[in-house]
Amino acid sequence: MAENQQNSEVRMETPSRNEFWLYLIILVAACGQWFIGGTLTSTGELQGLSLPVATLVLVAGAVMIFLLRKGKLVAPVIPWSHGLFLAAVCLGLAGMNRTDLPGALVKIAQLLEIFVVAWYLFYSAKGGSRSAAITAAGIVGLVLVLAGPADIHALRLFGLSDSKHEALVVISFPFLILLLGRSPVRVFWMIMALSSVVVGCNFSNGGLIASWTIVFGLTCFFTKKSRLIPALALILCTVALSLAVHSSETNPWRSFSSWYDSTHKKRLAIENSATWLAPAQYPFGGGLGHYKQTINSLKQFLPDTPHPDDKKIPRDANSQYLLILVEAGTPAAVMLYCLFVAMIFIGIQKIRAVRYHQDRAEAVAVTCAVLGLMLAGLFCVTLSRGIGIWAGAVLGLCAQYQPPVAGRRWIWRFIPFLLMLAGGLGIMLLVNRQPDNPDHRSAVNNYIVANFTAVNSVHPRPVIEIRTLVEDKPEPAIHVEAESSQRITGHFRIVQSNGASGNKALEIPRGAPRGESKASYDLDIPADGEYIFSARVLWGDGCSNSLAFAIGDSKFFISSETFNSWHVLESKHPLALKKGLVTLNVQDLEDGTTLDYFELRPCKRP
């Protein structure tokens, strides 16, 4: 009788082949960025209603697994860290206007897909089902490694950026080590050596190489300590290859440097610096999905302009934590970090407590995968299409190791999220009712910046105050038509434009080289004082939406996310100018931009 019961328990722990295939399909589909409906803009943004294929596969797979288990699923015990992070993200709704409601709901749904649906599906994979899920993740990890040299991940079939592909390799690698742990030693180290060569030769981000080496070394050490020395040797080979194979311009370790050359910071470094201004300028965040608009506004507070050859930030190479900071505010960024730390702590506790080798190896792989997710988030956007479902999967597998919650107390863990969701939506719909402005700052953010933040100590005249300093234009503005310049160099040209004042404007045509054009204007400043600079511009698209200016000792640029429409922008700081003649220079940063006129208007202190 005891023997039959033991055999029955073994059969219950045996992974279901059907479940293995379902997990494999879900994880493969999660790597893709395919959509039903919607259109892509010239700068890569998805517009219109669309349905992600990964979401369809995830939901269909969850239903199939539910049927295979004959409806026997445990109640979801969402960790406090998950509930508090989702609640903190919902605070970011207060930073959005009511017209942004559809986009906000889409972003909330995507986070619920990651932290509830995908998380719960893999959280429920216990015993043999967990082994099936981990095996599927290891197989996909092997394919991801081998796909690197051929750039298969970049094909339309998946559409993964280099950063997301590298992050997926980091996250899935512990599962690959566990998968190959049952293989002959020669096979194991042959594939590890091949992986080391692929990472060293193909990874473009030094931070993700460092993340891979940490995950690789720790997984080998905790699964079998005898593997540590060979693993360290391969790590050294990886670093050596990354230094030897790449040129000085493509060296992945240059990603740790903030400088493009001796005088210009990198675009990504400028952007990262600007994110730290977000808590003061956008206390409730710039809005879910509004990172690009918000960061373009924040960058104008900085004097730095990138080198013309530093044309674009590598796709998805932003830090996930800084992105959350800008979009949803400081509490959400802090809670995301705490979420990962809490899950790693739970995994370590399981590793220390478990006795059986296979269970311990699985706990090590899962915990190291969460560590990889946390580290990759420093150098890549990880909570978005192509990788987000993987984030939910590894967190779900790790959440199995937390102590069980008795009764129905798990329901209370949703209450902070529901309260913050209702409060954020209420503020968005009832308070933030004004039309969108060039800074994309909600009414609540404007009120807090004007009354409760000490931004003046860092930025003397934020834009919200500049507009209140000039009352009824007490002194005449200096108005200059852009086409009046007599000193134009490079690719600037004067064009006819019916929408411009005077029917003429100054333009950099599309396709022109960047950073090679300048237009100069001689101005007569009537009196010493601070002046507000404003300009009327027309942008072509997200890669053609900025102009740089220099006057006296001041250098600044203007930018916005309003395209194919004339609009007026102001500098973020007033300009301290002396009475007399001064030269203003207009410098191109991007092609496809048009300048109608600019003004200098004296500002008066209250």
C-alpha positions as MATLAB code, in Angstrom:
seq = 'MAENQQNSEVRMETPSRNEFWLYLIILVAACGQWFIGGTLTSTGELQGLSLPVATLVLVAGAVMIFLLRKGKLVAPVIPWSHGLFLAAVCLGLAGMNRTDLPGALVKIAQLLEIFVVAWYLFYSAKGGSRSAAITAAGIVGLVLVLAGPADIHALRLFGLSDSKHEALVVISFPFLILLLGRSPVRVFWMIMALSSVVVGCNFSNGGLIASWTIVFGLTCFFTKKSRLIPALALILCTVALSLAVHSSETNPWRSFSSWYDSTHKKRLAIENSATWLAPAQYPFGGGLGHYKQTINSLKQFLPDTPHPDDKKIPRDANSQYLLILVEAGTPAAVMLYCLFVAMIFIGIQKIRAVRYHQDRAEAVAVTCAVLGLMLAGLFCVTLSRGIGIWAGAVLGLCAQYQPPVAGRRWIWRFIPFLLMLAGGLGIMLLVNRQPDNPDHRSAVNNYIVANFTAVNSVHPRPVIEIRTLVEDKPEPAIHVEAESSQRITGHFRIVQSNGASGNKALEIPRGAPRGESKASYDLDIPADGEYIFSARVLWGDGCSNSLAFAIGDSKFFISSETFNSWHVLESKHPLALKKGLVTLNVQDLEDGTTLDYFELRPCKRP';
ca = [
       0.000    0.000    0.000;
       2.809    2.420    0.965;
       4.644    1.582   -2.253;
       1.547    2.298   -4.360;
       1.049    5.612   -2.558;
       4.695    6.535   -3.208;
       4.344    5.670   -6.911;
       1.182    7.773   -7.044;
       3.053   10.740   -5.571;
       5.843   10.267   -8.115;
       3.324   10.253  -10.943;
       1.780   13.450   -9.573;
       5.224   15.106   -9.581;
       6.006   13.951  -13.132;
       5.850   16.949  -15.478;
       2.998   16.915  -17.919;
       4.269   16.843  -21.505;
       1.288   18.955  -22.553;
       2.082   21.557  -19.902;
       5.717   21.646  -21.016;
       4.688   22.465  -24.586;
       2.251   25.110  -23.396;
       4.900   26.799  -21.253;
       7.329   26.633  -24.176;
       4.852   28.261  -26.561;
       3.996   30.978  -24.027;
       7.655   31.863  -23.424;
       8.501   31.875  -27.130;
       5.508   34.083  -27.935;
       6.464   36.389  -25.049;
       9.745   37.194  -26.835;
       7.891   38.570  -29.860;
       6.424   42.022  -30.392;
       3.622   41.142  -32.801;
       0.338   43.035  -32.774;
      -3.023   42.527  -34.394;
      -4.093   45.952  -35.603;
      -2.358   49.263  -34.921;
       0.287   50.982  -37.040;
       3.906   51.910  -36.438;
       5.065   55.504  -36.866;
       8.318   56.416  -38.608;
       9.991   56.568  -35.179;
       8.727   53.167  -34.045;
       5.759   54.081  -31.808;
       2.631   51.942  -32.043;
      -0.529   53.949  -32.730;
      -4.177   52.937  -32.810;
      -5.983   50.023  -31.189;
      -3.995   46.800  -31.239;
      -3.982   43.397  -29.565;
      -0.600   41.847  -28.676;
      -0.168   38.259  -29.853;
       1.818   37.494  -26.685;
      -1.226   38.409  -24.599;
      -3.486   36.150  -26.651;
      -1.069   33.237  -26.307;
      -0.674   33.863  -22.559;
      -4.427   33.851  -21.927;
      -5.053   30.847  -24.184;
      -2.195   28.947  -22.524;
      -3.520   29.754  -19.053;
      -6.952   28.420  -20.015;
      -5.439   25.229  -21.436;
      -3.339   24.639  -18.314;
      -6.417   25.227  -16.165;
      -8.287   22.574  -18.165;
      -5.368   20.120  -17.971;
      -5.394   20.455  -14.198;
      -9.175   20.019  -14.192;
      -9.720   23.391  -12.580;
      -7.544   22.611   -9.548;
      -5.636   25.856   -9.068;
      -4.641   27.402   -5.765;
      -5.872   30.826   -4.710;
      -3.523   33.627   -5.881;
      -1.404   34.863   -2.973;
       0.010   38.045   -4.476;
       3.038   39.210   -2.444;
       2.854   42.498   -0.583;
       5.737   43.743   -2.717;
       3.659   43.216   -5.880;
       0.576   44.887   -4.458;
       2.492   47.898   -3.160;
       4.381   48.343   -6.441;
       1.140   48.304   -8.449;
      -0.367   50.754   -5.952;
       2.624   53.079   -6.308;
       2.369   52.941  -10.106;
      -1.283   53.979   -9.867;
      -0.132   57.161   -8.103;
       1.303   58.097  -11.490;
      -2.220   58.427  -12.854;
      -2.430   61.750  -11.020;
       0.274   63.016  -13.357;
      -1.886   62.439  -16.446;
      -4.634   64.486  -18.079;
      -8.103   63.052  -18.534;
      -7.518   62.847  -22.293;
      -4.829   60.242  -21.534;
      -7.323   57.800  -19.982;
      -7.244   55.170  -22.794;
      -3.454   55.018  -22.803;
      -3.351   54.865  -18.991;
      -5.735   51.907  -18.893;
      -3.633   50.080  -21.507;
      -0.493   50.550  -19.394;
      -2.259   49.400  -16.221;
      -3.562   46.342  -18.086;
      -0.039   45.539  -19.293;
       1.319   45.716  -15.728;
      -1.509   43.469  -14.512;
      -0.629   41.039  -17.306;
       2.954   40.908  -16.006;
       2.442   41.009  -12.240;
      -0.869   39.144  -11.963;
      -1.634   36.950  -15.008;
       1.872   35.802  -16.038;
       3.009   35.838  -12.422;
       0.099   33.657  -11.281;
       0.347   31.218  -14.193;
       3.954   30.377  -13.269;
       3.288   30.695   -9.544;
       0.775   27.857   -9.889;
       3.399   25.663  -11.635;
       4.458   23.614   -8.626;
       6.153   20.235   -8.390;
       6.382   18.576  -11.796;
       4.754   21.567  -13.473;
       7.515   23.803  -12.152;
      10.122   21.478  -13.652;
       8.261   21.661  -16.980;
       8.234   25.475  -16.888;
      11.933   25.675  -15.972;
      12.869   23.194  -18.712;
      10.914   25.237  -21.258;
      12.694   28.408  -20.098;
      16.078   26.668  -20.450;
      15.346   25.574  -24.017;
      14.270   29.076  -25.017;
      17.419   30.392  -23.314;
      19.585   28.119  -25.464;
      17.831   29.330  -28.620;
      18.295   32.967  -27.528;
      22.024   32.417  -27.063;
      22.447   30.733  -30.440;
      20.284   33.364  -32.170;
      22.644   36.191  -31.220;
      25.342   35.895  -33.921;
      22.752   35.600  -36.718;
      20.614   38.489  -35.371;
      17.536   36.262  -35.591;
      16.028   38.174  -32.672;
      15.955   41.347  -34.784;
      13.951   39.791  -37.616;
      10.304   40.713  -38.078;
       9.396   37.347  -36.552;
      10.416   38.678  -33.118;
      11.411   42.321  -33.529;
      13.588   42.307  -30.402;
      16.110   45.073  -29.877;
      19.693   44.143  -29.041;
      19.186   45.307  -25.451;
      16.098   43.161  -24.886;
      17.707   40.139  -26.491;
      20.750   40.501  -24.247;
      18.553   40.974  -21.178;
      16.573   37.833  -22.038;
      19.833   35.868  -22.299;
      20.810   37.107  -18.832;
      17.431   36.182  -17.311;
      17.123   32.764  -18.965;
      20.739   31.672  -18.481;
      20.248   30.113  -15.002;
      17.515   27.907  -16.497;
      19.873   26.920  -19.311;
      22.537   25.921  -16.756;
      19.977   23.833  -14.884;
      18.752   22.239  -18.120;
      22.278   21.206  -19.108;
      23.129   20.035  -15.610;
      21.924   16.532  -16.450;
      24.025   16.427  -19.644;
      27.537   14.975  -19.915;
      30.205   17.286  -18.542;
      31.745   17.806  -22.003;
      28.415   18.899  -23.473;
      27.778   21.232  -20.538;
      31.103   23.062  -20.800;
      31.045   23.088  -24.593;
      27.743   25.011  -24.565;
      28.945   27.232  -21.723;
      32.073   28.054  -23.756;
      29.963   28.777  -26.833;
      27.729   31.038  -24.761;
      30.782   32.846  -23.432;
      32.008   33.512  -26.975;
      28.556   34.740  -28.073;
      28.259   37.117  -25.121;
      31.785   38.473  -25.549;
      31.496   38.982  -29.295;
      27.855   40.041  -29.687;
      26.697   41.861  -26.576;
      26.738   45.612  -27.166;
      26.154   46.754  -23.575;
      28.881   46.363  -20.975;
      26.323   46.493  -18.170;
      24.497   43.461  -19.539;
      27.818   41.608  -19.986;
      28.538   42.308  -16.315;
      25.031   41.132  -15.382;
      25.545   37.892  -17.328;
      28.889   37.201  -15.652;
      27.401   37.699  -12.168;
      24.423   35.440  -12.899;
      26.613   32.797  -14.564;
      29.123   32.703  -11.722;
      26.565   32.606   -8.894;
      24.421   29.937  -10.564;
      27.419   27.656  -11.117;
      28.659   28.212   -7.568;
      25.368   27.476   -5.816;
      24.377   24.505   -7.987;
      27.803   22.830   -7.859;
      30.791   24.583   -6.322;
      33.246   22.582   -8.433;
      31.978   24.525  -11.461;
      33.104   27.889  -10.107;
      36.731   27.808  -11.321;
      35.842   26.865  -14.960;
      33.043   29.425  -14.860;
      35.447   32.164  -13.739;
      37.824   31.189  -16.544;
      35.014   31.554  -19.090;
      34.011   34.883  -17.562;
      37.564   36.177  -18.040;
      37.513   34.928  -21.644;
      34.214   36.737  -22.192;
      35.618   40.023  -20.928;
      38.791   39.575  -22.997;
      36.777   38.835  -26.148;
      34.559   41.875  -25.613;
      37.688   44.042  -25.470;
      39.506   42.367  -28.376;
      36.743   41.912  -30.944;
      35.099   45.349  -30.820;
      36.576   48.591  -32.074;
      37.066   51.595  -29.813;
      33.724   53.016  -31.027;
      31.726   49.806  -30.490;
      33.454   48.645  -27.304;
      30.535   47.600  -25.043;
      32.371   48.775  -21.915;
      32.119   52.339  -23.207;
      28.500   52.176  -22.052;
      29.807   52.893  -18.534;
      31.291   56.201  -19.693;
      29.123   59.330  -19.774;
      31.223   61.019  -22.447;
      31.007   60.685  -26.199;
      34.183   62.717  -26.602;
      36.153   65.208  -24.529;
      33.477   67.920  -24.730;
      30.146   66.165  -25.352;
      28.175   63.878  -23.083;
      26.333   60.918  -24.574;
      22.656   61.257  -25.296;
      21.889   58.466  -22.822;
      23.993   60.138  -20.102;
      22.166   63.441  -20.664;
      18.852   61.635  -20.494;
      19.791   59.796  -17.303;
      20.837   63.080  -15.697;
      17.515   64.629  -16.667;
      15.534   61.824  -15.008;
      16.739   62.951  -11.575;
      14.907   66.246  -12.131;
      11.597   64.393  -12.462;
      10.676   64.273   -8.731;
      10.896   68.082   -8.515;
       9.271   68.891  -11.866;
       6.767   65.996  -12.055;
       6.038   64.877   -8.455;
       3.334   62.420   -9.603;
       5.279   61.431  -12.696;
       4.879   62.513  -16.267;
       2.282   59.832  -16.975;
       2.314   56.132  -17.812;
       3.622   55.710  -21.350;
       4.710   59.386  -21.498;
       8.405   58.863  -20.845;
       9.533   60.328  -24.147;
       7.469   63.504  -23.833;
       8.461   64.035  -20.210;
      12.176   63.416  -20.672;
      12.309   65.793  -23.654;
      10.903   68.485  -21.390;
      13.316   67.674  -18.548;
      16.385   67.651  -20.797;
      15.807   71.310  -21.550;
      16.726   72.153  -17.956;
      20.254   70.904  -18.671;
      22.885   72.862  -20.629;
      24.289   69.747  -22.306;
      23.766   69.023  -25.991;
      24.922   65.761  -27.600;
      27.482   65.378  -30.338;
      25.861   65.430  -33.809;
      27.261   61.960  -34.553;
      25.643   60.581  -31.393;
      22.354   60.389  -33.251;
      20.190   58.031  -31.237;
      20.048   56.198  -27.918;
      20.220   52.422  -28.512;
      16.689   51.062  -28.535;
      15.420   49.946  -25.089;
      18.777   50.834  -23.476;
      17.180   53.050  -20.809;
      17.150   51.967  -17.179;
      13.797   50.488  -16.174;
      14.058   52.099  -12.741;
      14.653   55.579  -14.168;
      11.844   55.090  -16.675;
       9.443   54.238  -13.828;
      10.764   57.244  -11.880;
       9.900   59.580  -14.762;
       6.537   58.030  -15.661;
       5.059   57.157  -12.257;
       7.139   58.957   -9.617;
       9.609   58.102   -6.882;
       7.429   55.665   -4.851;
       6.972   53.373   -7.864;
      10.716   53.286   -8.628;
      11.537   52.500   -4.996;
       8.877   49.784   -4.777;
      10.104   48.129   -7.982;
      13.569   47.808   -6.477;
      12.121   46.554   -3.173;
      10.029   43.992   -5.083;
      13.121   42.418   -6.635;
      15.040   42.471   -3.348;
      12.122   40.819   -1.525;
      11.854   38.038   -4.119;
      15.612   37.391   -4.035;
      15.494   37.207   -0.235;
      12.639   34.664   -0.428;
      14.624   32.589   -2.927;
      17.752   32.628   -0.754;
      15.720   31.444    2.224;
      14.456   28.526    0.127;
      17.970   27.635   -1.049;
      19.160   27.505    2.556;
      16.203   25.448    3.767;
      15.738   22.816    1.021;
      17.557   19.470    1.250;
      16.825   17.661   -1.993;
      19.350   18.367   -4.753;
      16.830   18.894   -7.568;
      14.645   21.244   -5.530;
      17.716   23.193   -4.430;
      19.004   23.463   -8.006;
      15.628   24.772   -9.165;
      15.538   27.308   -6.313;
      19.038   28.489   -7.269;
      18.072   28.884  -10.943;
      14.899   30.788  -10.139;
      16.589   33.095   -7.608;
      19.489   33.851   -9.962;
      16.982   34.560  -12.751;
      15.300   37.166  -10.524;
      18.747   38.612   -9.775;
      19.382   38.751  -13.525;
      16.048   40.544  -13.989;
      16.976   43.096  -11.317;
      20.438   43.714  -12.804;
      19.199   43.848  -16.408;
      16.694   46.515  -15.373;
      19.628   48.855  -14.732;
      20.554   48.803  -18.421;
      17.390   47.807  -20.289;
      13.629   48.352  -20.309;
      12.323   45.051  -18.913;
       8.629   45.658  -18.171;
       7.453   46.006  -21.755;
       6.683   43.863  -24.789;
       9.247   41.234  -25.662;
      10.391   40.652  -22.095;
       7.612   41.667  -19.674;
       5.896   38.261  -19.535;
       9.281   36.693  -18.753;
       9.559   39.094  -15.806;
       6.196   37.908  -14.496;
       7.191   34.275  -15.076;
      10.417   34.341  -13.045;
       8.768   36.344  -10.260;
       5.919   33.827  -10.187;
       8.287   30.872   -9.944;
      10.154   32.581   -7.097;
       6.962   33.554   -5.255;
       6.216   29.840   -4.738;
       8.863   29.836   -2.030;
       7.168   32.381    0.239;
       5.223   31.141    3.283;
       1.540   30.354    2.549;
      -1.215   32.781    3.537;
      -4.025   31.296    5.582;
      -7.688   31.719    4.746;
      -8.746   34.665    2.618;
      -6.258   37.192    3.962;
      -4.618   37.353    0.518;
      -7.530   39.525   -0.622;
      -6.257   42.364    1.577;
      -3.134   42.567   -0.548;
      -5.163   43.944   -3.448;
      -6.676   46.762   -1.375;
      -3.725   49.238   -1.660;
      -3.719   48.727   -5.424;
      -7.474   49.206   -5.759;
      -7.471   52.314   -3.543;
      -4.613   53.939   -5.436;
      -6.164   53.002   -8.767;
      -9.459   54.623   -7.800;
      -7.715   57.688   -6.371;
      -5.432   58.144   -9.368;
      -8.283   57.795  -11.839;
     -10.392   60.209   -9.777;
      -7.697   62.896   -9.832;
      -7.103   62.341  -13.546;
     -10.772   62.693  -14.460;
     -11.900   65.367  -11.974;
      -8.844   67.575  -11.460;
      -6.575   67.211  -14.494;
      -9.131   68.485  -16.965;
      -7.171   71.170  -18.801;
      -5.872   70.586  -22.359;
      -2.390   69.167  -22.698;
       0.488   71.681  -22.718;
       3.962   71.497  -24.312;
       5.458   70.305  -21.008;
       2.816   67.554  -20.624;
       2.411   68.502  -16.970;
      -0.892   67.833  -15.243;
      -2.776   70.326  -13.067;
      -1.817   68.458   -9.892;
       1.866   68.459  -10.840;
       1.688   72.177  -11.657;
       0.082   72.950   -8.302;
       2.655   70.997   -6.281;
       5.613   72.468   -8.186;
       4.290   76.000   -7.705;
       3.453   75.685   -3.994;
       5.341   72.868   -2.298;
       8.652   72.089   -4.033;
      11.923   73.945   -3.631;
      12.883   73.837   -7.297;
      14.025   77.460   -7.217;
      17.169   76.460   -5.321;
      18.192   74.248   -8.214;
      16.493   75.851  -11.213;
      15.922   79.568  -10.638;
      12.961   79.979  -12.986;
      11.044   76.830  -13.879;
       8.622   77.286  -16.730;
       5.561   77.314  -14.482;
       6.881   80.453  -12.781;
       8.252   82.108  -15.904;
       4.769   82.416  -17.320;
       3.580   84.252  -14.208;
       6.496   86.686  -14.075;
       5.511   88.722  -17.125;
       2.253   90.546  -16.573;
       0.620   91.938  -19.700;
       4.023   92.328  -21.357;
       5.015   95.537  -19.486;
       7.994   96.029  -21.818;
       8.122   95.363  -25.561;
       9.501   92.058  -26.758;
      12.410   91.738  -29.174;
      10.862   89.962  -32.147;
      13.060   88.495  -34.893;
      11.879   86.671  -38.003;
      14.058   83.625  -38.629;
      14.449   84.371  -42.327;
      16.087   87.753  -41.548;
      19.510   86.241  -40.810;
      22.300   87.472  -43.077;
      24.831   84.897  -41.872;
      23.687   81.363  -42.654;
      26.111   78.461  -42.967;
      25.703   74.770  -43.610;
      22.321   73.384  -44.647;
      19.939   76.007  -43.245;
      17.745   77.479  -45.977;
      14.969   80.046  -46.198;
      11.727   78.541  -47.514;
       8.224   79.706  -48.361;
       5.656   78.652  -45.726;
       2.054   79.783  -45.743;
       1.688   78.941  -42.047;
       4.593   81.127  -40.966;
       4.445   84.808  -40.130;
       5.647   86.660  -43.195;
       5.140   83.431  -45.184;
       8.823   82.534  -44.801;
      10.794   80.382  -42.341;
      14.244   78.948  -41.669;
      14.472   75.209  -42.315;
      16.847   72.275  -42.088;
      15.665   69.882  -44.815;
      15.131   66.206  -44.137;
      18.210   64.099  -44.733;
      20.659   66.951  -44.129;
      23.716   66.176  -41.965;
      23.279   67.110  -38.334;
      25.269   69.673  -36.372;
      26.782   71.386  -39.398;
      24.496   74.407  -39.798;
      24.278   77.766  -38.062;
      22.294   80.987  -38.434;
      23.373   84.184  -36.612;
      21.405   87.290  -35.585;
      22.616   90.609  -34.092;
      20.329   91.849  -31.324;
      20.240   95.141  -29.433;
      19.339   94.459  -25.798;
      17.613   97.567  -24.410;
      18.485   97.049  -20.721;
      20.250   94.742  -18.298;
      17.999   92.034  -16.918;
      16.501   88.598  -17.329;
      14.731   87.726  -20.550;
      12.414   84.914  -21.527;
      13.248   83.295  -24.846;
      10.447   81.857  -26.964;
      10.348   80.505  -30.508;
       7.701   79.363  -32.958;
       8.688   76.040  -34.511;
       7.452   73.171  -36.640;
       8.724   69.617  -36.039;
       8.574   66.751  -38.507;
       8.597   63.794  -36.099;
      10.200   62.355  -32.961;
      13.643   62.377  -34.588;
      13.236   65.982  -35.757;
      12.049   67.944  -32.756;
      14.791   70.142  -31.291;
      16.900   73.239  -31.976;
      19.853   74.638  -30.028;
      20.540   78.318  -29.298;
      23.431   80.307  -27.891;
      23.304   83.924  -26.739;
      25.947   85.583  -24.601;
      27.124   83.016  -22.052;
      23.899   81.005  -22.236;
      23.413   77.809  -24.227;
      20.115   75.970  -24.315;
      17.770   74.058  -26.596;
      14.039   73.681  -27.030;
      12.093   70.536  -27.811;
       8.554   69.141  -27.635;
       6.393   66.249  -28.799;
       3.999   68.315  -30.925;
       4.489   67.354  -34.564;
       3.392   68.766  -37.933;
       1.916   71.834  -36.281;
       3.265   75.322  -35.606;
       3.609   76.014  -31.883;
       5.491   78.316  -29.514;
       8.038   77.022  -26.988;
       9.820   78.825  -24.148;
      13.245   78.239  -22.660;
      13.220   76.625  -19.217;
      15.383   79.354  -17.664;
      15.432   83.126  -18.090;
      18.538   84.491  -19.783;
      20.686   87.062  -17.952;
      21.646   89.623  -20.620;
      23.534   92.924  -20.582;
      22.478   96.085  -22.385;
      23.944   96.458  -25.853;
      24.639   94.386  -28.939;
      24.704   90.616  -28.597;
      24.777   87.775  -31.116;
      22.265   84.926  -31.031;
      23.228   81.736  -32.872;
      20.813   79.032  -33.957;
      22.433   75.583  -34.191;
      20.756   72.580  -35.805;
      20.568   69.338  -33.807;
      18.332   67.313  -36.114;
      17.088   67.448  -39.680;
      13.483   68.210  -40.646;
      13.020   71.207  -38.280;
      11.622   74.650  -39.134;
      11.903   77.967  -37.243;
       9.408   80.775  -37.886;
      10.542   83.469  -35.424;
      11.906   83.963  -31.920;
      11.354   86.548  -29.194;
      13.159   87.851  -26.120;
      10.749   89.229  -23.556;
      11.936   90.886  -20.324;
      10.641   89.268  -17.169;
       9.886   91.077  -13.941;
      10.324   89.630  -10.507;
       7.184   89.581   -8.334;
];
